[in-house]
Amino acid sequence: MENVTEKKEINGGVLVPIITPVDENENVDEKAFRAVIRHCIDAGVDGIFAGGSAGMGPLLADDQWKRAMEIARDEVAEQAGLAGGVIATSTRRALEKIDILSRLDFPSMVVTPTYYIALTTEKEMLSHFSACREATDMQMITYNIPGCVQSTVPVSVIEYMAEKGWTNLIKESSGDRDYFLKVLDVCRRHSIGVMQGNEPDIEWGLKAGAAGIVPVCANYEPEAFVTAVEAAKQGDSQQLSETQEHISAVREVLLLGEEKNWIAGIMYGLSTLGMGIGRPVRPIQELTKDQKAPIDQLKSTSTVF
């Protein structure tokens, strides 16, 4: 594709945390990766989030993370918003990722607190986000995902960043409704959007005032999530409720319910649609034959919106 001059900032809608298909050697499967991105863009999603949790961003070898960002930048071009994941164990490592994204002319980045050694103070949080903000003029989307990084971005930190103009969009994936509402209240006062990243709460979040959603299962069936956002915009509560019911049913199968092997599940789901081999990077295990069976059945029975 041609080089891009226009940058699309992400303000809401459907932002897909795109998976990163890999081959037997755990290198990015370029053909499959482009196909997944195209699958989502053709369905009308608003943006692609590359290198996030679903994309195994922190798990990929450094050269493969960079290659994934290069492919995503080229494939998305100006057709949708594009954000790169800045998920790292230290601020310096985060800044290295930001430098790569800047060189690739990414319009947006999604920044989490650092992980492995969990952050415990507001000072640590502000130090990290401040350094990331100062490193680039890219849109900075603040990402709260305590289930992966083992720390929650305090509401007071979000308010401080909003007041300083560091961030204009929050991705909230904690599943904590009370926290979500507190963040939403702060962000409304500062004209900042909040994206609902917890799929079971899509209907609830959109009705509460979320600017959009960040659903991993949109990799498999993006049309359903576009339908959900459009229904919310139109005030069609019945359509939104029916779509949430469908999404929840598909999610239960793809993400294996309580078995907690969701990355392998969504990757295998895409492989049944002809995109990739369905195998994550180690140590995450490929699905067993018994785990694959319900997903195989889903392909033949799912009602695509």
C-alpha positions as CSV (number, residue, x, y, z in Angstrom):
1,M,0.0,0.0,0.0
2,E,1.0,3.6,-0.5
3,N,2.6,5.6,2.3
4,V,0.1,7.4,4.5
5,T,-0.1,11.1,5.1
6,E,-3.4,11.3,6.9
7,K,-3.6,10.3,10.6
8,K,-6.9,9.1,12.1
9,E,-7.3,9.7,15.8
10,I,-9.4,7.2,17.6
11,N,-12.4,8.7,19.4
12,G,-14.8,5.7,19.9
13,G,-16.7,3.1,18.0
14,V,-15.3,-0.4,17.6
15,L,-11.6,-0.7,18.3
16,V,-10.5,-4.2,17.6
17,P,-7.6,-5.6,19.7
18,I,-6.3,-7.5,16.8
19,I,-4.7,-11.0,17.2
20,T,-1.3,-11.7,15.7
21,P,-1.2,-15.0,13.9
22,V,2.2,-16.7,14.1
23,D,3.7,-19.6,12.2
24,E,5.3,-22.8,13.6
25,N,8.5,-20.8,14.4
26,E,6.5,-18.1,16.3
27,N,7.2,-15.6,13.6
28,V,4.4,-13.3,12.4
29,D,2.3,-14.9,9.7
30,E,2.0,-11.9,7.5
31,K,-0.6,-13.3,5.1
32,A,-2.9,-14.3,8.0
33,F,-2.3,-11.1,9.9
34,R,-3.2,-9.0,6.9
35,A,-6.3,-11.2,6.4
36,V,-7.5,-10.7,10.0
37,I,-7.0,-6.9,9.7
38,R,-8.9,-6.8,6.4
39,H,-11.7,-9.0,7.8
40,C,-12.3,-6.4,10.5
41,I,-11.9,-3.3,8.4
42,D,-14.2,-4.7,5.7
43,A,-16.9,-5.1,8.4
44,G,-16.8,-1.4,9.2
45,V,-14.8,-1.3,12.5
46,D,-13.5,2.1,13.5
47,G,-10.0,1.2,14.5
48,I,-7.3,-1.5,14.9
49,F,-5.3,-2.0,18.1
50,A,-2.1,-3.9,17.3
51,G,0.2,-5.5,19.8
52,G,-2.2,-5.5,22.7
53,S,-2.9,-8.4,25.1
54,A,-5.0,-10.3,22.4
55,G,-2.2,-9.6,19.9
56,M,0.4,-11.1,22.3
57,G,2.3,-7.9,22.2
58,P,4.3,-8.5,25.3
59,L,4.9,-12.2,24.3
60,L,6.3,-11.7,20.9
61,A,10.1,-11.6,20.3
62,D,11.2,-8.0,19.8
63,D,11.9,-8.3,16.1
64,Q,8.5,-9.9,15.6
65,W,6.7,-7.2,17.6
66,K,8.3,-4.7,15.3
67,R,7.4,-6.7,12.2
68,A,3.8,-6.9,13.4
69,M,3.7,-3.1,13.8
70,E,5.1,-2.6,10.3
71,I,2.5,-4.9,8.8
72,A,-0.4,-3.3,10.7
73,R,0.7,0.2,9.7
74,D,0.9,-0.8,6.0
75,E,-2.4,-2.8,5.9
76,V,-4.6,-0.4,7.8
77,A,-3.2,2.7,6.1
78,E,-5.8,5.5,6.2
79,Q,-8.8,3.2,6.2
80,A,-9.3,3.2,10.0
81,G,-7.8,4.4,13.2
82,L,-4.6,2.5,14.3
83,A,-3.0,2.2,17.7
84,G,0.1,0.3,18.8
85,G,0.4,-1.3,22.2
86,V,2.9,0.1,24.6
87,I,2.9,-2.7,27.2
88,A,6.3,-3.1,28.9
89,T,8.0,-4.1,32.1
90,S,9.7,-0.7,32.6
91,T,9.4,2.9,31.4
92,R,12.6,2.6,29.3
93,R,11.3,-0.4,27.5
94,A,8.0,1.4,26.9
95,L,9.9,4.3,25.4
96,E,11.7,2.0,23.0
97,K,8.3,0.8,21.7
98,I,7.1,4.4,21.4
99,D,10.2,5.2,19.4
100,I,9.4,2.4,16.9
101,L,5.8,3.4,16.6
102,S,6.8,7.0,16.0
103,R,9.2,6.0,13.3
104,L,6.4,4.0,11.7
105,D,4.1,7.1,11.8
106,F,1.5,5.5,14.0
107,P,-1.3,7.9,14.9
108,S,-2.1,6.5,18.3
109,M,-0.6,4.4,21.1
110,V,-2.2,2.4,23.9
111,V,-0.3,2.7,27.2
112,T,-0.7,0.4,30.3
113,P,1.1,0.7,33.6
114,T,4.3,-1.3,33.6
115,Y,4.0,-4.9,34.7
116,Y,5.8,-7.9,36.4
117,I,6.8,-5.6,39.3
118,A,3.3,-4.1,39.9
119,L,3.0,-0.3,40.4
120,T,1.7,0.6,43.9
121,T,1.8,4.4,44.1
122,E,0.3,7.3,42.1
123,K,3.8,8.7,41.8
124,E,5.0,5.6,39.9
125,M,1.9,5.8,37.7
126,L,2.4,9.5,36.9
127,S,6.1,9.0,36.3
128,H,5.5,6.4,33.7
129,F,2.6,8.0,31.9
130,S,4.4,11.4,31.9
131,A,7.5,9.9,30.3
132,C,5.4,8.2,27.6
133,R,3.4,11.4,27.0
134,E,6.6,13.5,26.6
135,A,8.2,11.1,24.2
136,T,5.8,11.7,21.3
137,D,2.9,13.7,19.9
138,M,0.9,10.5,19.2
139,Q,-2.5,10.2,20.7
140,M,-2.1,8.5,24.0
141,I,-4.9,6.1,25.0
142,T,-4.6,5.1,28.6
143,Y,-5.3,1.4,29.2
144,N,-6.5,0.0,32.5
145,I,-6.2,-3.8,32.6
146,P,-5.5,-4.9,36.1
147,G,-6.0,-8.6,35.2
148,C,-2.8,-8.5,33.2
149,V,-0.6,-5.8,34.8
150,Q,-1.7,-6.4,38.4
151,S,-2.4,-2.8,39.1
152,T,-5.3,-0.4,38.6
153,V,-4.8,3.1,37.3
154,P,-6.3,5.3,40.1
155,V,-9.2,7.5,39.2
156,S,-7.2,10.4,40.6
157,V,-4.3,9.7,38.1
158,I,-6.8,9.6,35.2
159,E,-8.2,13.0,36.4
160,Y,-4.7,14.5,36.6
161,M,-3.8,13.3,33.1
162,A,-7.1,14.6,31.8
163,E,-6.5,18.0,33.3
164,K,-3.0,18.1,31.8
165,G,-4.2,17.0,28.4
166,W,-2.0,13.9,28.4
167,T,-4.8,11.6,27.2
168,N,-8.1,11.9,25.5
169,L,-9.4,8.3,25.6
170,I,-9.4,5.6,28.2
171,K,-9.6,1.9,27.5
172,E,-11.2,0.3,30.6
173,S,-11.0,-3.5,30.9
174,S,-11.3,-4.2,34.6
175,G,-14.9,-5.5,34.6
176,D,-15.4,-3.4,37.7
177,R,-18.6,-1.4,37.1
178,D,-18.2,0.9,40.0
179,Y,-14.7,1.9,38.8
180,F,-15.9,2.3,35.3
181,L,-18.6,4.7,36.4
182,K,-16.1,6.8,38.4
183,V,-13.8,7.0,35.4
184,L,-16.7,7.9,33.2
185,D,-17.7,10.7,35.5
186,V,-14.2,12.2,35.5
187,C,-13.9,11.8,31.7
188,R,-17.2,13.5,31.0
189,R,-16.1,16.6,32.9
190,H,-13.0,16.7,30.8
191,S,-14.6,15.8,27.4
192,I,-12.7,12.5,27.3
193,G,-14.1,9.2,26.0
194,V,-14.1,5.9,27.8
195,M,-14.0,2.6,25.9
196,Q,-15.6,-0.5,27.4
197,G,-13.1,-3.4,27.1
198,N,-15.1,-6.0,29.0
199,E,-17.3,-7.9,26.5
200,P,-20.0,-9.0,29.0
201,D,-20.5,-5.3,29.8
202,I,-20.9,-4.0,26.3
203,E,-24.6,-3.3,26.5
204,W,-24.3,-1.9,30.0
205,G,-21.3,0.2,29.2
206,L,-22.8,1.7,26.0
207,K,-26.0,2.6,27.8
208,A,-23.9,4.2,30.6
209,G,-22.2,6.4,28.1
210,A,-19.1,4.6,26.8
211,A,-17.7,6.1,23.6
212,G,-17.1,2.7,22.2
213,I,-15.9,-0.8,22.8
214,V,-12.7,-2.9,22.5
215,P,-13.8,-6.5,22.0
216,V,-11.5,-9.4,21.4
217,C,-14.2,-11.5,19.8
218,A,-14.6,-8.9,17.1
219,N,-11.6,-10.6,15.5
220,Y,-13.9,-13.5,14.8
221,E,-17.2,-11.7,14.1
222,P,-16.7,-8.0,13.8
223,E,-20.2,-7.3,12.3
224,A,-21.9,-8.1,15.6
225,F,-19.9,-5.5,17.5
226,V,-20.5,-2.8,14.8
227,T,-24.2,-3.7,15.1
228,A,-24.0,-3.2,18.9
229,V,-22.4,0.3,18.6
230,E,-24.9,1.4,15.9
231,A,-27.8,0.2,18.0
232,A,-26.6,2.2,20.9
233,K,-26.2,5.3,18.8
234,Q,-29.7,4.9,17.5
235,G,-31.2,4.2,20.9
236,D,-32.4,0.8,19.8
237,S,-32.3,-1.0,23.2
238,Q,-33.9,-4.2,21.8
239,Q,-31.3,-4.6,19.1
240,L,-28.5,-3.8,21.5
241,S,-29.8,-6.4,24.0
242,E,-30.2,-9.1,21.4
243,T,-26.7,-8.4,20.1
244,Q,-25.2,-8.6,23.6
245,E,-26.9,-11.9,24.0
246,H,-25.4,-13.2,20.8
247,I,-22.0,-11.8,21.6
248,S,-22.0,-13.4,25.0
249,A,-22.9,-16.8,23.5
250,V,-20.2,-16.6,20.9
251,R,-17.7,-15.4,23.6
252,E,-18.5,-18.3,25.9
253,V,-17.5,-20.7,23.1
254,L,-14.5,-18.9,21.7
255,L,-12.9,-18.0,25.0
256,L,-13.5,-21.4,26.5
257,G,-15.7,-20.2,29.4
258,E,-13.8,-20.8,32.7
259,E,-10.8,-22.6,31.2
260,K,-8.9,-19.3,30.8
261,N,-7.1,-20.2,27.6
262,W,-8.7,-17.3,25.7
263,I,-5.8,-16.3,23.5
264,A,-5.6,-19.8,22.1
265,G,-9.4,-19.9,21.7
266,I,-9.7,-16.8,19.7
267,M,-6.7,-17.7,17.5
268,Y,-8.1,-21.1,16.8
269,G,-11.5,-19.5,16.0
270,L,-9.8,-17.4,13.3
271,S,-8.0,-20.4,11.9
272,T,-11.4,-22.1,11.3
273,L,-12.1,-19.1,9.1
274,G,-8.9,-19.6,7.1
275,M,-6.7,-17.1,9.0
276,G,-3.6,-18.6,10.6
277,I,-2.8,-22.0,12.1
278,G,-4.5,-21.2,15.4
279,R,-1.4,-21.7,17.6
280,P,-0.2,-19.1,20.1
281,V,3.4,-18.5,21.2
282,R,4.8,-20.6,24.1
283,P,4.2,-21.2,26.9
284,I,0.5,-20.7,26.0
285,Q,-0.8,-24.1,24.8
286,E,-2.7,-24.8,21.6
287,L,-6.2,-26.0,22.2
288,T,-6.8,-29.7,22.6
289,K,-9.1,-31.7,20.2
290,D,-11.9,-31.6,22.8
291,Q,-11.5,-27.8,23.2
292,K,-11.6,-27.2,19.5
293,A,-14.8,-29.1,18.9
294,P,-17.3,-26.5,20.1
295,I,-15.5,-23.8,18.1
296,D,-15.7,-25.9,15.0
297,Q,-19.4,-26.2,15.6
298,L,-19.7,-22.5,16.2
299,K,-18.4,-21.8,12.7
300,S,-21.3,-23.8,11.2
301,T,-24.1,-22.5,13.4
302,S,-23.2,-18.9,14.3
303,T,-25.6,-16.2,13.0
304,V,-23.4,-13.6,11.5
305,F,-24.8,-10.1,11.7
